[in-house]
Amino acid sequence: MVYHDLNSFESINPFTGEKYARFELLKSSELEEVIAKAAEASRKWRKTSLKERLKHIENLAQLLENESEHYGQIITLEMGKPLKEAVAEVKKCALACRYYIEHSTAHLKGRKVSLEPGRQAEIHYEPTGVVLGIMPWNFPFWQVIRFAIPTLVAGNTVLVKHAPNTPRSALMLQQLFIRAGFPQGVYNNIFIHTSQVENLIAKREITGVSLTGSTRAGRAVAALAGRYLKPSVLELGGSNTLLALPDANITKVADQAVNARFMNAGQSCISAKRILVPAEKYDAYTRELTLRIKKLKTGNPLLADTQIGPLARLDLAELAERQVEESLRAGARLVTGGSRSGTLFAPTLLTDVKPGMAAFDEELFAPVAVLISYRNEKEAVNLANNTSYGLGTAIFTNDIERARKLIPKFQDGAVYINEWIHSDPRLPFGGVKDSGYGRELSKEGLLSFVNIKTVVVNNN
């Protein structure tokens, strides 16, 4: 099955294989025209009052809330996640809008700094211009919104290069911004090939770039951003650890682990990709996880009782199959699942997984749970950190103080205690190491693409 070629973006249902639409890439002249319009809009948008900008954000939030079922269905048909998850994704976009409606005034308010007598300093937050967003397919609405909303609120305009296999979602987002009343050129969807990105980043009009995607893509964009001296935010892959301490409730941990690993068919950077449990309770965890995983229903993502839809593309399913097979040959044990039918991958549990196996070392972007045992706390921390990624760790225990003492030991952008990691508009989100740098959401996300201008006034 071919999903797209060098000259087009294609929307294909990963469950049925039905092709919905094909969209040609922008010609160089057309792209130049979009850039010019975005730059012109930037000069006007930055002068628009924050109050006026937020009116448009409010309009967008209402559309997302009122039409979440419609847009959820588009997401499901295009990338395969269960409809209820897709609808929840759209509603979460509205929550992000409302967070910035409520808090942007305070976040963007400058501050004064008293210096020596007669001298006063001020810190101003000003927009930089046109910011490029390179977005993924796994959360085709949420990833765009969490980049675009704070960037627009700050007074910038945006160009959005979406993933080649989610073009209908990309166009629906463009239409939503138009319907919400955003002026022409403020939000711009662009269908371009990866080979066009360097020339785009090199443009004087482009003042920053944000990418959510693979570590390989992040390295390429970081190199380009560095070459052309453009600020960048990279939200990349992850191999997150769910760590159950010896006193944790096995039933509760198993429930959380299954939810955290199998949402969106495991196609999430923050899913629980490595589940660490004490060796003395390994068999109990294996049993509890197996019972839950076997009950997961795989199939048509439009049906209300489907919990696991197809993977978004055939090549992604084939990659997961290879990673599982390689791990088994290296000594891992298949407890349940492991089979593939087209883009459908059976919910899977691998045990006896160790460093050096694909299931430990690589990011598994599929419905595959990996169970790992540890003998003591030191080994657990070492195993958690034994990855090139650094997005997040979740600790489960009844001893909160013990968990708090462990927080500094984890090389991650987030540590959660007794709940799974998730992005929240109120909290900064991002990672370290191969998981990227910079932060999205909250105040930190709002200030990612602003000029922090220092002003000093001498009255002497």
PABA-320033 format. One line per 4 residues: their letters; for each residue z, y, x of C-alpha. Coordinates in nm, 3 decimals. Layout:
N
a = Z:Y:X; ...
***
This chain:
460
mvyh = 0.000:0.000:0.000; -0.102:0.338:0.147; 0.128:0.623:0.062; -0.049:0.915:0.224
dlns = -0.307:0.993:0.488; -0.366:1.283:0.722; -0.537:1.489:0.453; -0.309:1.452:0.153
fesi = 0.034:1.394:0.004; 0.047:1.111:-0.249; 0.291:1.039:-0.530; 0.323:0.663:-0.580
npft = 0.576:0.475:-0.787; 0.752:0.245:-0.537; 0.851:0.001:-0.814; 0.511:-0.046:-0.981
geky = 0.272:0.079:-0.713; 0.113:0.316:-0.964; -0.041:0.624:-0.806; 0.036:0.942:-1.000
arfe = -0.129:1.216:-0.801; -0.280:1.315:-0.469; -0.248:1.661:-0.320; -0.465:1.800:-0.044
llks = -0.302:1.967:0.254; -0.327:2.340:0.298; -0.610:2.463:0.516; -0.515:2.684:0.808
sele = -0.640:2.992:0.626; -0.440:2.901:0.315; -0.126:2.846:0.519; -0.172:3.184:0.686
evia = -0.192:3.343:0.343; 0.134:3.177:0.234; 0.309:3.293:0.550; 0.189:3.649:0.496
kaae = 0.313:3.647:0.136; 0.651:3.506:0.241; 0.686:3.773:0.509; 0.593:4.050:0.265
asrk = 0.835:3.910:0.006; 1.105:3.896:0.274; 1.082:4.270:0.332; 1.144:4.331:-0.036
wrkt = 1.390:4.048:-0.103; 1.628:4.156:0.174; 1.655:4.495:0.002; 1.729:4.337:-0.336
slke = 2.097:4.362:-0.421; 2.308:4.050:-0.395; 2.390:4.090:-0.763; 2.022:4.075:-0.851
rlkh = 1.959:3.774:-0.625; 2.243:3.588:-0.793; 2.093:3.652:-1.138; 1.795:3.443:-1.032
ienl = 2.029:3.174:-0.898; 2.205:3.171:-1.237; 1.871:3.125:-1.413; 1.790:2.835:-1.182
aqll = 2.129:2.671:-1.242; 2.074:2.683:-1.618; 1.730:2.524:-1.589; 1.864:2.246:-1.367
enes = 2.149:2.176:-1.610; 1.938:2.189:-1.925; 1.649:1.982:-1.792; 1.826:1.736:-1.564
ehyg = 1.695:1.433:-1.755; 1.334:1.548:-1.717; 1.357:1.617:-1.347; 1.566:1.306:-1.290
qiit = 1.285:1.096:-1.429; 1.034:1.257:-1.194; 1.260:1.173:-0.898; 1.300:0.813:-1.015
lemg = 0.929:0.756:-1.071; 0.844:0.903:-0.733; 1.106:0.755:-0.496; 1.274:0.481:-0.696
kplk = 1.644:0.565:-0.727; 1.814:0.459:-1.054; 1.765:0.719:-1.325; 2.136:0.788:-1.368
eava = 2.163:0.868:-0.998; 1.858:1.094:-1.013; 1.996:1.287:-1.310; 2.328:1.326:-1.129
evkk = 2.138:1.461:-0.827; 1.977:1.734:-1.036; 2.310:1.829:-1.191; 2.465:1.850:-0.846
cala = 2.196:2.103:-0.755; 2.325:2.324:-1.037; 2.677:2.293:-0.896; 2.555:2.423:-0.561
cryy = 2.396:2.720:-0.734; 2.719:2.799:-0.916; 2.925:2.772:-0.597; 2.719:3.044:-0.434
iehs = 2.715:3.255:-0.750; 3.096:3.256:-0.737; 3.157:3.288:-0.364; 2.862:3.459:-0.196
tahl = 2.996:3.812:-0.241; 3.311:3.725:-0.046; 3.127:3.516:0.213; 2.871:3.786:0.292
kgrk = 3.114:4.073:0.292; 3.131:4.231:0.635; 3.459:4.302:0.803; 3.609:4.587:1.002
vsle = 3.777:4.553:1.340; 4.008:4.821:1.473; 3.954:4.906:1.837; 4.111:5.189:2.038
pgrq = 4.203:5.514:1.855; 3.888:5.682:1.728; 3.676:5.369:1.759; 3.594:5.135:1.471
aeih = 3.384:4.818:1.470; 3.212:4.649:1.180; 3.055:4.305:1.143; 2.748:4.292:0.918
yept = 2.565:3.983:0.791; 2.194:4.049:0.752; 1.897:3.823:0.666; 1.661:3.725:0.945
gvvl = 1.331:3.682:0.759; 1.134:3.370:0.667; 1.308:3.034:0.723; 1.126:2.700:0.733
gimp = 1.284:2.397:0.568; 1.156:2.048:0.652; 1.295:1.818:0.385; 1.326:1.439:0.329
wnfp = 1.246:1.212:0.036; 1.578:1.036:-0.026; 1.736:1.322:-0.222; 1.420:1.520:-0.303
fwqv = 1.595:1.789:-0.511; 1.943:1.808:-0.357; 1.838:1.834:0.006; 1.603:2.122:-0.076
irfa = 1.855:2.307:-0.293; 2.136:2.285:-0.040; 1.907:2.440:0.220; 1.724:2.691:0.003
iptl = 2.000:2.840:-0.212; 2.230:2.974:0.064; 1.927:3.081:0.267; 1.786:3.280:-0.026
vagn = 2.124:3.421:-0.125; 2.159:3.559:0.227; 1.838:3.755:0.170; 1.582:3.536:0.348
tvlv = 1.268:3.385:0.200; 1.180:3.018:0.256; 0.889:2.788:0.326; 0.956:2.427:0.226
khap = 0.765:2.137:0.379; 0.866:1.842:0.167; 0.820:1.472:0.243; 0.465:1.331:0.196
ntpr = 0.579:1.074:-0.062; 0.762:1.318:-0.295; 0.500:1.586:-0.371; 0.564:1.597:-0.747
salm = 0.931:1.672:-0.681; 0.818:1.943:-0.441; 0.592:2.103:-0.701; 0.856:2.080:-0.972
lqql = 1.098:2.267:-0.750; 0.837:2.537:-0.687; 0.786:2.574:-1.062; 1.161:2.590:-1.123
fira = 1.199:2.884:-0.886; 0.908:3.061:-1.055; 1.055:3.001:-1.400; 1.393:3.128:-1.278
gfpq = 1.228:3.462:-1.205; 1.219:3.460:-0.826; 0.955:3.707:-0.703; 0.630:3.567:-0.566
gvyn = 0.662:3.463:-0.204; 1.039:3.416:-0.202; 1.023:3.036:-0.242; 0.709:2.868:-0.107
nifi = 0.618:2.501:-0.118; 0.369:2.402:0.151; 0.183:2.072:0.182; 0.114:2.046:0.555
htsq = 0.091:1.768:0.810; 0.349:1.722:1.083; 0.088:1.828:1.339; 0.086:2.177:1.182
venl = 0.459:2.230:1.225; 0.451:2.352:1.585; 0.207:2.633:1.511; 0.419:2.727:1.210
iakr = 0.745:2.745:1.407; 0.566:2.949:1.674; 0.474:3.220:1.422; 0.660:3.547:1.468
eitg = 0.725:3.558:1.092; 0.928:3.235:1.104; 1.284:3.323:1.206; 1.455:2.985:1.178
vslt = 1.410:2.622:1.086; 1.626:2.366:0.906; 1.542:1.997:0.911; 1.694:1.704:0.729
gstr = 1.545:1.380:0.853; 1.541:1.123:1.130; 1.685:1.176:1.476; 1.334:1.144:1.620
agra = 1.210:1.426:1.396; 1.520:1.628:1.482; 1.455:1.602:1.856; 1.098:1.720:1.806
vaal = 1.198:2.017:1.591; 1.487:2.109:1.822; 1.248:2.115:2.117; 1.007:2.341:1.929
agry = 1.284:2.569:1.806; 1.413:2.598:2.161; 1.069:2.668:2.302; 1.013:2.953:2.057
lkps = 1.378:3.069:2.052; 1.435:3.008:1.682; 1.779:2.912:1.545; 1.783:2.567:1.389
vlel = 2.003:2.343:1.177; 1.953:1.967:1.204; 2.100:1.721:0.954; 1.991:1.385:1.088
ggsn = 2.077:1.018:1.054; 2.412:0.847:1.050; 2.587:0.515:1.097; 2.909:0.600:0.920
tlla = 3.220:0.388:0.948; 3.443:0.286:0.663; 3.768:0.186:0.832; 4.027:-0.014:0.639
lpda = 4.365:-0.008:0.812; 4.582:-0.322:0.776; 4.792:-0.177:0.492; 4.494:-0.071:0.277
nitk = 4.450:-0.222:-0.071; 4.169:-0.474:-0.035; 4.050:-0.443:-0.394; 4.028:-0.064:-0.382
vadq = 3.855:-0.067:-0.045; 3.601:-0.324:-0.164; 3.522:-0.113:-0.471; 3.476:0.199:-0.262
avna = 3.275:0.020:0.005; 3.021:-0.118:-0.241; 2.977:0.218:-0.412; 2.951:0.396:-0.078
rfmn = 2.700:0.154:0.069; 2.467:0.077:-0.220; 2.415:0.413:-0.387; 2.047:0.511:-0.369
agqs = 1.976:0.156:-0.243; 2.155:0.246:0.080; 1.908:0.525:0.155; 2.163:0.789:0.245
cisa = 2.266:0.926:0.582; 2.634:0.921:0.479; 2.652:0.575:0.322; 2.906:0.324:0.456
kril = 2.682:0.153:0.707; 2.957:-0.018:0.910; 3.266:-0.154:0.734; 3.554:-0.219:0.976
vpae = 3.840:-0.438:0.858; 4.135:-0.607:1.035; 4.058:-0.954:1.169; 4.349:-1.112:0.981
kyda = 4.199:-0.997:0.649; 3.836:-1.058:0.735; 3.793:-1.358:0.506; 3.956:-1.175:0.214
ytre = 3.725:-0.876:0.257; 3.424:-1.105:0.289; 3.517:-1.271:-0.037; 3.582:-0.947:-0.229
ltlr = 3.266:-0.777:-0.107; 3.054:-1.084:-0.181; 3.179:-1.099:-0.541; 3.085:-0.735:-0.600
ikkl = 2.752:-0.738:-0.420; 2.630:-1.044:-0.608; 2.692:-0.861:-0.938; 2.467:-0.568:-0.848
ktgn = 2.157:-0.561:-1.063; 1.828:-0.487:-0.889; 1.510:-0.390:-1.069; 1.338:-0.121:-1.273
plla = 1.514:0.205:-1.187; 1.438:0.352:-1.530; 1.660:0.094:-1.703; 2.015:0.203:-1.774
dtqi = 2.177:-0.109:-1.628; 1.984:-0.107:-1.298; 2.210:-0.036:-1.002; 1.967:-0.093:-0.715
gpla = 1.611:0.032:-0.738; 1.329:-0.022:-0.490; 1.322:0.131:-0.147; 1.111:0.445:-0.145
rldl = 0.821:0.298:0.054; 0.699:-0.045:0.152; 0.727:0.028:0.525; 1.096:0.111:0.477
aela = 1.158:-0.226:0.311; 0.971:-0.403:0.588; 1.178:-0.222:0.851; 1.503:-0.327:0.682
erqv = 1.377:-0.686:0.670; 1.306:-0.678:1.044; 1.649:-0.532:1.124; 1.825:-0.802:0.921
eesl = 1.618:-1.082:1.074; 1.681:-0.955:1.426; 2.054:-0.936:1.358; 2.059:-1.291:1.227
raga = 1.878:-1.417:1.535; 2.140:-1.236:1.746; 2.426:-1.422:1.574; 2.508:-1.231:1.256
rlvt = 2.575:-1.436:0.944; 2.399:-1.381:0.612; 2.651:-1.417:0.328; 2.434:-1.302:0.039
ggsr = 2.098:-1.133:-0.017; 1.857:-1.076:0.270; 1.538:-1.133:0.074; 1.261:-0.886:-0.001
sgtl = 0.997:-0.871:-0.274; 0.766:-0.581:-0.209; 0.981:-0.269:-0.204; 1.277:-0.446:-0.369
fapt = 1.541:-0.554:-0.120; 1.821:-0.779:-0.243; 2.174:-0.637:-0.198; 2.286:-0.794:0.126
lltd = 2.607:-0.866:0.316; 2.603:-0.943:0.688; 2.917:-1.059:0.869; 2.998:-1.142:1.231
vkpg = 2.811:-0.826:1.332; 2.873:-0.697:1.684; 2.747:-0.421:1.915; 2.404:-0.506:2.050
maaf = 2.274:-0.623:1.713; 2.025:-0.414:1.515; 2.267:-0.406:1.221; 2.527:-0.238:1.443
deel = 2.319:-0.023:1.676; 2.048:0.105:1.440; 2.068:0.301:1.118; 2.013:0.061:0.828
fapv = 1.851:0.266:0.550; 1.865:-0.013:0.292; 2.108:-0.197:0.059; 2.269:-0.390:0.345
avli = 2.645:-0.394:0.398; 2.769:-0.478:0.748; 3.120:-0.620:0.791; 3.288:-0.596:1.131
syrn = 3.634:-0.713:1.237; 3.878:-0.543:1.472; 4.202:-0.669:1.631; 4.393:-0.346:1.678
ekea = 4.374:0.028:1.617; 4.230:0.107:1.959; 3.946:-0.140:1.911; 3.877:0.001:1.563
vnla = 3.839:0.354:1.700; 3.619:0.231:1.985; 3.394:0.043:1.744; 3.368:0.343:1.514
nnts = 3.266:0.567:1.804; 3.033:0.308:1.954; 2.723:0.469:1.807; 2.484:0.746:1.897
yglg = 2.551:0.902:1.557; 2.841:1.123:1.453; 2.823:1.215:1.087; 3.142:1.081:0.931
taif = 3.424:0.827:0.913; 3.635:0.732:0.613; 3.983:0.585:0.665; 4.161:0.383:0.397
tndi = 4.537:0.338:0.421; 4.868:0.394:0.244; 5.001:0.571:0.553; 4.847:0.918:0.540
erar = 5.032:1.041:0.847; 4.898:0.753:1.052; 4.547:0.837:0.936; 4.597:1.204:1.022
klip = 4.688:1.114:1.378; 4.360:0.925:1.410; 4.141:1.218:1.298; 4.092:1.374:1.647
kfqd = 3.985:1.037:1.787; 3.669:1.011:1.580; 3.351:1.174:1.710; 3.222:1.292:1.374
gavy = 3.146:1.597:1.167; 3.378:1.476:0.891; 3.674:1.245:0.840; 3.778:1.151:0.487
inew = 4.102:0.971:0.401; 4.114:0.732:0.104; 3.777:0.834:-0.037; 3.419:0.803:0.068
ihsd = 3.225:1.080:0.236; 3.003:1.296:0.020; 2.846:1.640:0.045; 3.023:1.909:-0.156
prlp = 2.903:2.271:-0.195; 3.258:2.387:-0.119; 3.268:2.216:0.221; 3.053:2.252:0.534
fggv = 2.834:1.947:0.595; 2.680:1.824:0.919; 2.730:1.607:1.224; 2.744:1.579:1.601
kdsg = 2.564:1.369:1.862; 2.241:1.218:1.721; 2.343:1.325:1.371; 2.240:1.680:1.457
ygre = 2.406:2.018:1.475; 2.477:2.319:1.259; 2.622:2.309:0.910; 2.492:2.327:0.557
lske = 2.683:2.431:0.243; 2.998:2.639:0.201; 3.033:2.966:0.396; 2.903:2.809:0.716
glls = 2.576:2.712:0.547; 2.536:3.061:0.406; 2.569:3.211:0.754; 2.332:2.965:0.926
fvni = 2.037:3.203:0.910; 2.183:3.550:0.922; 2.193:3.812:1.194; 2.560:3.868:1.269
ktvv = 2.531:4.232:1.363; 2.808:4.414:1.549; 2.837:4.786:1.478; 3.066:5.018:1.675
vnnn = 3.140:5.375:1.567; 3.305:5.615:1.812; 3.457:5.917:1.639; 3.595:6.072:1.956
***
